[in-house]
Each structure stands twice: as C-alpha cells, then as structure tokens.
Amino acid sequence: MFSTLCPQCGAPVEFRSAAAVMAVCSFCRSTLLKHGEELARIGEMATVFEDYSPLQLGAAGHFGARAFSVIGRLQLRYDAGFWNEWFIAFGDGASGWLSDASGQYAITEEITPTDVSAIPRFDALGPGTPFDFDGRAYIASDVRVAQCRGGEGELPFVVGDGWRARVADFRNESAFLTLDYSDRETAVVYRGDAVELDALAMHGLRDTEQIRASAGRYVGEVVAFACPSCGAPISHTVGIANFVICDACHAGVDCTEEQAQVFTKQREADAVDTALAPGAKGVFDGVEYMVLGVMRCRSQDGHAWDEYLLHTAGRGFMWLVHNEGQWERVDVLGSWPSIESSQIVRFEKKAYSLDETYQSEVTHVGGAFNWRVSVGDVVQVTDFVQAGRAKLTREVSTSEIVWSQAKSVSGTKIEERFGPLTGATPTAGALSMSAKRGRYRHFAPLPLIFSIILVVVNIVDLMRFDEQWVLVGLGLVLLWLPEWIWQHSSGDTPASSSGGSR
C-alpha cells in the first residue's frame, strides 16, 4: 500500500491497489495522478449522486473463495438513468469491478483476448447481437454511451467529470462479459459473473443510519418540491425512484440533479384509474413493499394492462402486472435462461415454449421510477411458458434486453396484501392471444366440456330423480376439484429475489 498527502489540501491519500493510477481526494475532491511516489493534481472530480446503494468504499466480501474489498467508484449516467462501477481489489493482488445497477450486480476482471481481431466494433453492436468468445456464445444485453457523473477512491485509469464511457454487456446464463470501448476503438475485455449481493457475504455495507448521516435523510423518505414545469407540489422517494411524473401537468421530472429538470411532457394527460395507486403498501415474503410507479401499456391490437413498480429496502424492486382481472408477480432475472432455439428456452432445468411476441407501448405513467419512462416508450416483448403456469418474458428496447419471470397471484391474495381494490381493471381494446388463453385457463374449458358430456349421457336417469343424481354429482365434484385447488393455491413466491429495472 502506498500512502502520501494530497498536494492540494494535505489530506492523507492511500493507494491500496498496485493497479490504481489515480485517486480522488476524499476531502477536496482533487483528481490525483500517481507518478512513482509523486502525486500530480489534474483536476477535480464531481461528487457522486447519492443513490442509496448499500455499497461503499471499504466494504469487503468474497467472490467464490477469493476475498475482495471495495476501493473505488465511478458513477455513470446515460440518457435514462445511471449505475455504479465499484473498483475492487482481491486479496491475491488482482483487481476487478463490481457493477451495481438498480439491484443487479456483476463482478468482472480484465482479461487478454487471444484474438483481438474477432472483437466487433462498437457501432456494429446492439441488443441481441451474438458474440462467440472463448468457445462460449454470448448475446449483447446492453449497449450504451454514458458520461461520468462522479467518482471517489482509487481508479485504474485516468478519468474525470464528463469522461465518456462506451460499453457493451453480454450474457450467457450467469456468465457476464463487458466490452469497454471508452478509450480506444478496440475494446478492453472484462469477464465474470452476474451475482446476488447476499451471495458475496459482504460486510461493511451501509445501513440506514449511515445513509442518513451521509445524505441527511432516510431511504424512502418522501421529499416535496415545486414542479419545474407547472409549479404544482410534487414529491419523490429519495434515492430510490428519482424520475417522477407530475400529477398536475403530467411532466416527467428528473430529480437526480440539484435542480430538478423536466425531461418529458406526457402526450395523454387524462386521469387513469388503476387498481393500485402510488404509495399503496402490501406485504410479500414477510416484508412491506410500496408501490412507487404505475404504467399502463398497450399492445398493437389495442389490448391494455397495468404494470406496478414496487420497492422495499434491502430487497430492491419487483413488479405486479394486472391483466384482464388476473395478477402476476414479476421478478427481473439476474441469471438468464439458456436459448435452445427460437421456440424453446431453458431456465432452472425447465423448458419454456414460445407463447407469443408482441409490442408494448406505454400510454400512461404515474408516480416515480428508477429510470426515465415516458408515454410512447416501446419495447418488443416475447413470452415463453412452462406447462401453462410459470412464464418467462424477454423485453427488447433500443438499448437493452431484460429477462423476467412471472408467476400467477390470485386476486384474493392481492386484496389480502393491499386491502380492497377500488380502482379499475384495464379493458381497452381487444384481448391479445395470451390474455385469451389466460382467460380460458381461468375458465377451465375441459372440466366444463366433460361436465356437459356427463350430464347429457345421464340425462334420462337424471330426469327420473333417482340415485344416479348422487353419482353424477360426485363426478362433477371430481371434475372441478383440481381447478378449484389450482385457483386457490396460486402463490407469489418469486424464482429470483433480485430487483432491477425492466
């Protein structure tokens, strides 16, 4: 470890990693470049926006059998949000990165590719682009250009406020690959795995009191201010959901800067009645979640449904989807399914078959979100189903791919968690094919058909009102009992507890 004093303010500065070439003074924010045992001040780094990540400098954990500690941080801002890249030092002397994006985490290390010529150019990449690397088939999940929002601690290369990052992330199940084109046309390659924060067994994470000490407010505290578009009172949930829709003028307001800024005007300002409203609270898995935002979406055939973003401290985000009176709990997947063909994907050793592909357009937004969402946003959606029960969904936008898993939740269970639902069910337009199939599954056509056959075959005996009534009645009970049990046992246990944006 190399220790010295900041040439600007005299505060102590430490370099714990041999790979670090610059550091940000924690007192005066000077950007310091290391030359041997000398430090040169080359500028000043902006303070990172307080996003309430549980990570902080000095936190430590284990990635497999390897111990590591967090020694630096870059905060990167793109057009619809931001994420953190934490620089980590392993106990064996190596270094890497812990990516932190809305509760989705990945650890990667720089590697040297055997064939540099096989790496594609940045401008040739997009979500879904295939890339075979070291005998493994990856798919581009995220392609972005971002600006450095701020930084702290030690960093392995020279970066300053306004530094531009050009990065593409690739996935193969839990395997994670990043191509970084920030400083050159040929990418630097980082390889690793998507991880759950709990699996890293970290200590030194920030708790609620530490966050209050650094930010002056609790996670989830509601802060009120005047809408910069119309002046109406508006509020947002600090550090959790910073892109807010004004109830009065329906402007989208970005609260991630000191001065809130309007980023969109909603095309449709009519009020929309929904089953749940922002601020509603319900208990799932023994903890209380709060509804942050509401989106009404519409497919190209006019069918509409509602999506609710929920959050709880410590566990992150999840979604509820309300579609023609039926509910689904949706969790963003940290580990992706394996793609066997265009018709079949496999997740947790179970095969899922292609159900349908459609386009989803946002027609109304309300409340707050952890990324910029606006009326008119469009994603391409593909649903895969497994035995007519669980469902995997792939959403593709212009910049990313997101996989999630949905499981049915009965309306009774939703009311148990939130109380009576007084809002409306979205019914605009014709039903999509998946909604029709869902309605038929709910209506159980096979028991109905066999019930009719049973009654018709025994109609003569039934008309005599003899003991045949008992047998027919018993047959009807046996036909409908499995359906009744299925309807009343639809649970809400997620396949993945990781949160994230969709």
MISENU-421095 format. One record per residue (C-alpha): x, y, z. Coordinates in steps of 0.1 Angstrom, whole numbers, plus 5000, padded with zeros to 4 digits. Last residue first. Layout:
N
@px: X py: Y pz: Z
...
//
This chain:
502
@px: 4626 py: 4963 pz: 4834
@px: 4646 py: 4979 pz: 4861
@px: 4661 py: 4958 pz: 4888
@px: 4655 py: 4936 pz: 4917
@px: 4669 py: 4902 pz: 4926
@px: 4647 py: 4878 pz: 4945
@px: 4646 py: 4852 pz: 4918
@px: 4620 py: 4825 pz: 4912
@px: 4595 py: 4845 pz: 4931
@px: 4570 py: 4831 pz: 4956
@px: 4536 py: 4846 pz: 4949
@px: 4512 py: 4817 pz: 4952
@px: 4483 py: 4804 pz: 4931
@px: 4467 py: 4779 pz: 4956
@px: 4431 py: 4790 pz: 4953
@px: 4428 py: 4787 pz: 4916
@px: 4447 py: 4754 pz: 4914
@px: 4425 py: 4738 pz: 4941
@px: 4393 py: 4749 pz: 4924
@px: 4406 py: 4735 pz: 4890
@px: 4415 py: 4702 pz: 4906
@px: 4381 py: 4700 pz: 4923
@px: 4361 py: 4706 pz: 4891
@px: 4360 py: 4672 pz: 4875
@px: 4359 py: 4653 pz: 4908
@px: 4330 py: 4674 pz: 4920
@px: 4311 py: 4668 pz: 4887
@px: 4316 py: 4631 pz: 4891
@px: 4302 py: 4631 pz: 4926
@px: 4272 py: 4650 pz: 4914
@px: 4266 py: 4625 pz: 4886
@px: 4269 py: 4596 pz: 4911
@px: 4245 py: 4612 pz: 4936
@px: 4220 py: 4621 pz: 4909
@px: 4220 py: 4585 pz: 4897
@px: 4202 py: 4576 pz: 4929
@px: 4169 py: 4585 pz: 4913
@px: 4154 py: 4618 pz: 4900
@px: 4138 py: 4601 pz: 4870
@px: 4151 py: 4631 pz: 4848
@px: 4186 py: 4624 pz: 4860
@px: 4184 py: 4588 pz: 4847
@px: 4174 py: 4601 pz: 4812
@px: 4201 py: 4628 pz: 4812
@px: 4229 py: 4605 pz: 4821
@px: 4249 py: 4609 pz: 4789
@px: 4240 py: 4646 pz: 4786
@px: 4250 py: 4654 pz: 4822
@px: 4284 py: 4637 pz: 4818
@px: 4290 py: 4653 pz: 4784
@px: 4283 py: 4687 pz: 4798
@px: 4306 py: 4681 pz: 4827
@px: 4333 py: 4669 pz: 4803
@px: 4331 py: 4701 pz: 4784
@px: 4331 py: 4723 pz: 4815
@px: 4360 py: 4705 pz: 4831
@px: 4379 py: 4709 pz: 4798
@px: 4371 py: 4746 pz: 4794
@px: 4387 py: 4758 pz: 4826
@px: 4375 py: 4794 pz: 4829
@px: 4410 py: 4805 pz: 4843
@px: 4428 py: 4786 pz: 4815
@px: 4403 py: 4802 pz: 4790
@px: 4410 py: 4837 pz: 4804
@px: 4448 py: 4831 pz: 4802
@px: 4445 py: 4819 pz: 4766
@px: 4425 py: 4850 pz: 4757
@px: 4451 py: 4872 pz: 4775
@px: 4479 py: 4854 pz: 4756
@px: 4461 py: 4859 pz: 4723
@px: 4457 py: 4896 pz: 4729
@px: 4423 py: 4908 pz: 4740
@px: 4406 py: 4936 pz: 4721
@px: 4407 py: 4972 pz: 4731
@px: 4408 py: 4989 pz: 4765
@px: 4399 py: 4968 pz: 4794
@px: 4423 py: 4979 pz: 4822
@px: 4408 py: 4969 pz: 4855
@px: 4395 py: 4999 pz: 4875
@px: 4404 py: 5010 pz: 4910
@px: 4388 py: 5001 pz: 4943
@px: 4409 py: 4972 pz: 4953
@px: 4401 py: 4962 pz: 4989
@px: 4431 py: 4957 pz: 5011
@px: 4467 py: 4957 pz: 4999
@px: 4481 py: 4923 pz: 5010
@px: 4449 py: 4903 pz: 5014
@px: 4435 py: 4921 pz: 4983
@px: 4464 py: 4908 pz: 4963
@px: 4459 py: 4873 pz: 4977
@px: 4423 py: 4873 pz: 4967
@px: 4432 py: 4885 pz: 4932
@px: 4452 py: 4853 pz: 4928
@px: 4489 py: 4856 pz: 4921
@px: 4503 py: 4840 pz: 4889
@px: 4540 py: 4838 pz: 4884
@px: 4562 py: 4859 pz: 4862
@px: 4599 py: 4856 pz: 4854
@px: 4620 py: 4884 pz: 4839
@px: 4645 py: 4888 pz: 4812
@px: 4657 py: 4923 pz: 4801
@px: 4674 py: 4933 pz: 4768
@px: 4690 py: 4967 pz: 4763
@px: 4695 py: 4998 pz: 4742
@px: 4668 py: 5001 pz: 4716
@px: 4644 py: 4980 pz: 4737
@px: 4640 py: 4943 pz: 4740
@px: 4618 py: 4927 pz: 4767
@px: 4621 py: 4889 pz: 4772
@px: 4594 py: 4873 pz: 4794
@px: 4595 py: 4839 pz: 4812
@px: 4562 py: 4824 pz: 4823
@px: 4551 py: 4800 pz: 4850
@px: 4519 py: 4781 pz: 4846
@px: 4508 py: 4767 pz: 4812
@px: 4533 py: 4739 pz: 4814
@px: 4562 py: 4763 pz: 4810
@px: 4555 py: 4795 pz: 4790
@px: 4577 py: 4818 pz: 4769
@px: 4566 py: 4854 pz: 4763
@px: 4583 py: 4877 pz: 4738
@px: 4580 py: 4915 pz: 4742
@px: 4593 py: 4943 pz: 4719
@px: 4596 py: 4975 pz: 4738
@px: 4581 py: 5010 pz: 4731
@px: 4582 py: 5042 pz: 4750
@px: 4553 py: 5065 pz: 4738
@px: 4545 py: 5079 pz: 4772
@px: 4577 py: 5083 pz: 4791
@px: 4600 py: 5063 pz: 4815
@px: 4632 py: 5076 pz: 4828
@px: 4648 py: 5051 pz: 4853
@px: 4642 py: 5043 pz: 4890
@px: 4605 py: 5052 pz: 4887
@px: 4580 py: 5075 pz: 4903
@px: 4543 py: 5080 pz: 4904
@px: 4522 py: 5079 pz: 4872
@px: 4527 py: 5068 pz: 4836
@px: 4502 py: 5064 pz: 4808
@px: 4503 py: 5050 pz: 4772
@px: 4535 py: 5030 pz: 4774
@px: 4538 py: 5008 pz: 4743
@px: 4542 py: 4970 pz: 4743
@px: 4549 py: 4952 pz: 4710
@px: 4540 py: 4915 pz: 4706
@px: 4556 py: 4880 pz: 4705
@px: 4537 py: 4849 pz: 4716
@px: 4539 py: 4817 pz: 4735
@px: 4573 py: 4803 pz: 4728
@px: 4580 py: 4772 pz: 4749
@px: 4597 py: 4770 pz: 4783
@px: 4619 py: 4741 pz: 4793
@px: 4628 py: 4735 pz: 4829
@px: 4663 py: 4729 pz: 4842
@px: 4664 py: 4762 pz: 4862
@px: 4657 py: 4780 pz: 4829
@px: 4655 py: 4766 pz: 4794
@px: 4644 py: 4784 pz: 4763
@px: 4625 py: 4769 pz: 4733
@px: 4610 py: 4783 pz: 4701
@px: 4638 py: 4804 pz: 4687
@px: 4661 py: 4776 pz: 4697
@px: 4679 py: 4763 pz: 4728
@px: 4685 py: 4797 pz: 4744
@px: 4697 py: 4794 pz: 4780
@px: 4677 py: 4814 pz: 4805
@px: 4694 py: 4845 pz: 4821
@px: 4708 py: 4848 pz: 4856
@px: 4699 py: 4881 pz: 4874
@px: 4663 py: 4877 pz: 4864
@px: 4638 py: 4906 pz: 4870
@px: 4609 py: 4895 pz: 4891
@px: 4573 py: 4896 pz: 4881
@px: 4542 py: 4888 pz: 4903
@px: 4512 py: 4883 pz: 4881
@px: 4476 py: 4893 pz: 4885
@px: 4444 py: 4884 pz: 4866
@px: 4414 py: 4908 pz: 4862
@px: 4421 py: 4914 pz: 4825
@px: 4459 py: 4920 pz: 4830
@px: 4473 py: 4934 pz: 4862
@px: 4511 py: 4931 pz: 4864
@px: 4530 py: 4934 pz: 4897
@px: 4567 py: 4942 pz: 4897
@px: 4597 py: 4938 pz: 4919
@px: 4624 py: 4961 pz: 4932
@px: 4651 py: 4961 pz: 4959
@px: 4655 py: 4936 pz: 4987
@px: 4672 py: 4957 pz: 5014
@px: 4646 py: 4985 pz: 5015
@px: 4614 py: 4976 pz: 4997
@px: 4602 py: 4985 pz: 4963
@px: 4573 py: 4981 pz: 4939
@px: 4568 py: 4990 pz: 4903
@px: 4532 py: 4985 pz: 4890
@px: 4523 py: 4974 pz: 4855
@px: 4488 py: 4979 pz: 4841
@px: 4472 py: 4962 pz: 4810
@px: 4458 py: 4972 pz: 4777
@px: 4448 py: 4954 pz: 4745
@px: 4447 py: 4977 pz: 4714
@px: 4459 py: 4952 pz: 4688
@px: 4494 py: 4968 pz: 4689
@px: 4498 py: 4961 pz: 4726
@px: 4490 py: 4987 pz: 4752
@px: 4507 py: 4996 pz: 4785
@px: 4495 py: 5015 pz: 4816
@px: 4524 py: 5022 pz: 4839
@px: 4523 py: 5028 pz: 4876
@px: 4551 py: 5039 pz: 4899
@px: 4563 py: 5036 pz: 4935
@px: 4541 py: 5009 pz: 4950
@px: 4554 py: 5001 pz: 4985
@px: 4566 py: 4968 pz: 4997
@px: 4564 py: 4955 pz: 5033
@px: 4583 py: 4924 pz: 5043
@px: 4571 py: 4889 pz: 5052
@px: 4575 py: 4873 pz: 5018
@px: 4552 py: 4900 pz: 5003
@px: 4534 py: 4926 pz: 5024
@px: 4515 py: 4954 pz: 5007
@px: 4517 py: 4992 pz: 5006
@px: 4500 py: 5017 pz: 4983
@px: 4520 py: 5049 pz: 4978
@px: 4515 py: 5051 pz: 4941
@px: 4480 py: 5038 pz: 4933
@px: 4466 py: 5003 pz: 4929
@px: 4436 py: 4991 pz: 4909
@px: 4441 py: 5018 pz: 4883
@px: 4420 py: 5048 pz: 4872
@px: 4437 py: 5069 pz: 4846
@px: 4435 py: 5107 pz: 4846
@px: 4438 py: 5123 pz: 4812
@px: 4471 py: 5139 pz: 4804
@px: 4479 py: 5120 pz: 4773
@px: 4510 py: 5133 pz: 4755
@px: 4531 py: 5134 pz: 4786
@px: 4557 py: 5161 pz: 4786
@px: 4593 py: 5148 pz: 4790
@px: 4626 py: 5155 pz: 4807
@px: 4617 py: 5183 pz: 4831
@px: 4646 py: 5192 pz: 4854
@px: 4651 py: 5192 pz: 4891
@px: 4679 py: 5214 pz: 4902
@px: 4704 py: 5196 pz: 4925
@px: 4704 py: 5168 pz: 4899
@px: 4689 py: 5133 pz: 4901
@px: 4653 py: 5146 pz: 4904
@px: 4644 py: 5142 pz: 4867
@px: 4608 py: 5154 pz: 4862
@px: 4583 py: 5139 pz: 4837
@px: 4555 py: 5163 pz: 4830
@px: 4520 py: 5151 pz: 4837
@px: 4507 py: 5186 pz: 4842
@px: 4490 py: 5181 pz: 4877
@px: 4501 py: 5147 pz: 4888
@px: 4537 py: 5154 pz: 4880
@px: 4555 py: 5122 pz: 4869
@px: 4588 py: 5114 pz: 4888
@px: 4622 py: 5101 pz: 4878
@px: 4641 py: 5097 pz: 4910
@px: 4628 py: 5065 pz: 4924
@px: 4650 py: 5050 pz: 4952
@px: 4674 py: 5077 pz: 4964
@px: 4647 py: 5100 pz: 4978
@px: 4611 py: 5090 pz: 4971
@px: 4596 py: 5118 pz: 4951
@px: 4572 py: 5147 pz: 4957
@px: 4553 py: 5173 pz: 4937
@px: 4535 py: 5205 pz: 4945
@px: 4523 py: 5223 pz: 4914
@px: 4547 py: 5249 pz: 4898
@px: 4538 py: 5240 pz: 4862
@px: 4570 py: 5227 pz: 4846
@px: 4596 py: 5229 pz: 4874
@px: 4572 py: 5210 pz: 4897
@px: 4575 py: 5225 pz: 4932
@px: 4591 py: 5204 pz: 4959
@px: 4583 py: 5176 pz: 4983
@px: 4607 py: 5149 pz: 4996
@px: 4594 py: 5115 pz: 5006
@px: 4619 py: 5095 pz: 5026
@px: 4624 py: 5060 pz: 5011
@px: 4660 py: 5057 pz: 5023
@px: 4664 py: 5081 pz: 5053
@px: 4676 py: 5116 pz: 5050
@px: 4707 py: 5138 pz: 5057
@px: 4727 py: 5121 pz: 5029
@px: 4758 py: 5109 pz: 5047
@px: 4745 py: 5106 pz: 5082
@px: 4712 py: 5092 pz: 5070
@px: 4729 py: 5066 pz: 5049
@px: 4750 py: 5056 pz: 5079
@px: 4718 py: 5052 pz: 5099
@px: 4701 py: 5031 pz: 5073
@px: 4729 py: 5007 pz: 5070
@px: 4759 py: 5009 pz: 5047
@px: 4778 py: 4978 pz: 5039
@px: 4809 py: 4970 pz: 5059
@px: 4804 py: 4933 pz: 5055
@px: 4798 py: 4913 pz: 5023
@px: 4788 py: 4876 pz: 5021
@px: 4790 py: 4878 pz: 4983
@px: 4760 py: 4855 pz: 4979
@px: 4738 py: 4882 pz: 4995
@px: 4747 py: 4906 pz: 4968
@px: 4734 py: 4882 pz: 4941
@px: 4759 py: 4877 pz: 4913
@px: 4762 py: 4880 pz: 4875
@px: 4795 py: 4865 pz: 4865
@px: 4829 py: 4875 pz: 4852
@px: 4848 py: 4887 pz: 4821
@px: 4862 py: 4921 pz: 4812
@px: 4875 py: 4929 pz: 4777
@px: 4891 py: 4962 pz: 4766
@px: 4876 py: 4971 pz: 4733
@px: 4894 py: 4981 pz: 4701
@px: 4884 py: 5016 pz: 4691
@px: 4901 py: 5031 pz: 4722
@px: 4895 py: 5050 pz: 4755
@px: 4859 py: 5041 pz: 4763
@px: 4855 py: 5010 pz: 4741
@px: 4847 py: 4986 pz: 4770
@px: 4835 py: 4952 pz: 4761
@px: 4818 py: 4935 pz: 4791
@px: 4812 py: 4898 pz: 4796
@px: 4789 py: 4881 pz: 4821
@px: 4783 py: 4844 pz: 4827
@px: 4750 py: 4838 pz: 4847
@px: 4731 py: 4825 pz: 4816
@px: 4753 py: 4837 pz: 4787
@px: 4753 py: 4875 pz: 4788
@px: 4770 py: 4904 pz: 4770
@px: 4775 py: 4940 pz: 4782
@px: 4785 py: 4967 pz: 4758
@px: 4803 py: 4999 pz: 4769
@px: 4811 py: 5033 pz: 4756
@px: 4821 py: 5055 pz: 4785
@px: 4826 py: 5093 pz: 4782
@px: 4846 py: 5113 pz: 4807
@px: 4825 py: 5144 pz: 4817
@px: 4840 py: 5146 pz: 4852
@px: 4874 py: 5130 pz: 4851
@px: 4890 py: 5097 pz: 4843
@px: 4926 py: 5084 pz: 4843
@px: 4928 py: 5046 pz: 4847
@px: 4929 py: 5020 pz: 4875
@px: 4908 py: 5040 pz: 4900
@px: 4912 py: 5047 pz: 4937
@px: 4886 py: 5064 pz: 4958
@px: 4857 py: 5085 pz: 4945
@px: 4839 py: 5093 pz: 4913
@px: 4813 py: 5114 pz: 4896
@px: 4787 py: 5116 pz: 4868
@px: 4810 py: 5100 pz: 4842
@px: 4790 py: 5101 pz: 4809
@px: 4774 py: 5071 pz: 4793
@px: 4771 py: 5055 pz: 4758
@px: 4752 py: 5023 pz: 4760
@px: 4748 py: 4987 pz: 4747
@px: 4731 py: 4962 pz: 4770
@px: 4722 py: 4926 pz: 4767
@px: 4745 py: 4915 pz: 4739
@px: 4743 py: 4877 pz: 4735
@px: 4772 py: 4854 pz: 4743
@px: 4781 py: 4820 pz: 4728
@px: 4811 py: 4804 pz: 4746
@px: 4841 py: 4789 pz: 4730
@px: 4865 py: 4816 pz: 4741
@px: 4842 py: 4843 pz: 4728
@px: 4813 py: 4839 pz: 4704
@px: 4793 py: 4872 pz: 4701
@px: 4756 py: 4874 pz: 4692
@px: 4740 py: 4909 pz: 4688
@px: 4707 py: 4908 pz: 4708
@px: 4708 py: 4944 pz: 4720
@px: 4730 py: 4963 pz: 4695
@px: 4766 py: 4963 pz: 4683
@px: 4782 py: 4973 pz: 4650
@px: 4790 py: 5008 pz: 4662
@px: 4812 py: 4993 pz: 4690
@px: 4834 py: 4974 pz: 4666
@px: 4834 py: 4936 pz: 4669
@px: 4861 py: 4916 pz: 4687
@px: 4875 py: 4889 pz: 4665
@px: 4906 py: 4909 pz: 4655
@px: 4917 py: 4908 pz: 4692
@px: 4922 py: 4870 pz: 4690
@px: 4936 py: 4856 pz: 4722
@px: 4917 py: 4880 pz: 4744
@px: 4936 py: 4895 pz: 4774
@px: 4914 py: 4896 pz: 4805
@px: 4900 py: 4924 pz: 4828
@px: 4880 py: 4912 pz: 4857
@px: 4842 py: 4911 pz: 4862
@px: 4818 py: 4910 pz: 4891
@px: 4781 py: 4915 pz: 4884
@px: 4752 py: 4930 pz: 4903
@px: 4715 py: 4939 pz: 4896
@px: 4700 py: 4960 pz: 4924
@px: 4693 py: 4991 pz: 4903
@px: 4727 py: 4988 pz: 4885
@px: 4758 py: 4979 pz: 4906
@px: 4788 py: 4966 pz: 4887
@px: 4816 py: 4952 pz: 4909
@px: 4849 py: 4957 pz: 4890
@px: 4882 py: 4939 pz: 4891
@px: 4916 py: 4938 pz: 4907
@px: 4943 py: 4912 pz: 4913
@px: 4967 py: 4912 pz: 4943
@px: 4956 py: 4878 pz: 4957
@px: 4934 py: 4895 pz: 4983
@px: 4913 py: 4910 pz: 4955
@px: 4910 py: 4947 pz: 4950
@px: 4876 py: 4962 pz: 4938
@px: 4866 py: 4991 pz: 4917
@px: 4829 py: 4998 pz: 4920
@px: 4810 py: 5007 pz: 4888
@px: 4778 py: 5025 pz: 4896
@px: 4747 py: 5030 pz: 4875
@px: 4727 py: 5058 pz: 4859
@px: 4693 py: 5066 pz: 4843
@px: 4675 py: 5071 pz: 4810
@px: 4700 py: 5090 pz: 4789
@px: 4731 py: 5076 pz: 4805
@px: 4749 py: 5085 pz: 4837
@px: 4780 py: 5067 pz: 4851
@px: 4791 py: 5067 pz: 4887
@px: 4827 py: 5055 pz: 4892
@px: 4838 py: 5040 pz: 4924
@px: 4870 py: 5030 pz: 4942
@px: 4885 py: 5007 pz: 4969
@px: 4859 py: 4980 pz: 4975
@px: 4875 py: 4949 pz: 4992
@px: 4880 py: 4914 pz: 4980
@px: 4883 py: 4878 pz: 4993
@px: 4886 py: 4850 pz: 4968
@px: 4870 py: 4816 pz: 4976
@px: 4839 py: 4823 pz: 4955
@px: 4837 py: 4861 pz: 4953
@px: 4841 py: 4870 pz: 4990
@px: 4833 py: 4903 pz: 5008
@px: 4845 py: 4937 pz: 5017
@px: 4832 py: 4972 pz: 5022
@px: 4859 py: 4998 pz: 5024
@px: 4844 py: 5023 pz: 5000
@px: 4806 py: 5019 pz: 5000
@px: 4779 py: 4995 pz: 4989
@px: 4743 py: 4997 pz: 5002
@px: 4734 py: 5019 pz: 4972
@px: 4714 py: 5048 pz: 4983
@px: 4717 py: 5068 pz: 4951
@px: 4736 py: 5098 pz: 4965
@px: 4749 py: 5115 pz: 4934
@px: 4787 py: 5112 pz: 4932
@px: 4807 py: 5143 pz: 4940
@px: 4823 py: 5158 pz: 4909
@px: 4860 py: 5152 pz: 4904
@px: 4886 py: 5180 pz: 4904
@px: 4915 py: 5184 pz: 4881
@px: 4950 py: 5171 pz: 4872
@px: 4966 py: 5172 pz: 4907
@px: 5000 py: 5155 pz: 4905
@px: 5011 py: 5129 pz: 4930
@px: 5046 py: 5116 pz: 4935
@px: 5058 py: 5082 pz: 4946
@px: 5060 py: 5068 pz: 4911
@px: 5038 py: 5092 pz: 4891
@px: 5003 py: 5089 pz: 4906
@px: 4976 py: 5111 pz: 4892
@px: 4953 py: 5129 pz: 4917
@px: 4918 py: 5142 pz: 4910
@px: 4910 py: 5167 pz: 4937
@px: 4877 py: 5161 pz: 4955
@px: 4889 py: 5184 pz: 4984
@px: 4884 py: 5159 pz: 5013
@px: 4880 py: 5125 pz: 4999
@px: 4909 py: 5130 pz: 4975
@px: 4901 py: 5112 pz: 4943
@px: 4927 py: 5086 pz: 4932
@px: 4947 py: 5078 pz: 4901
@px: 4969 py: 5051 pz: 4888
@px: 4954 py: 5021 pz: 4906
@px: 4967 py: 4987 pz: 4895
@px: 4990 py: 4983 pz: 4925
@px: 4960 py: 4985 pz: 4947
@px: 4958 py: 5000 pz: 4982
@px: 4967 py: 5036 pz: 4971
@px: 4962 py: 5059 pz: 5001
@px: 4957 py: 5097 pz: 5003
@px: 4961 py: 5116 pz: 5035
@px: 4948 py: 5152 pz: 5035
@px: 4973 py: 5180 pz: 5026
@px: 4948 py: 5202 pz: 5008
@px: 4961 py: 5204 pz: 4972
@px: 4992 py: 5182 pz: 4971
@px: 4972 py: 5154 pz: 4988
@px: 4994 py: 5135 pz: 5012
@px: 5011 py: 5101 pz: 5008
@px: 5004 py: 5064 pz: 5013
@px: 5013 py: 5035 pz: 4990
@px: 5000 py: 5000 pz: 5000
//
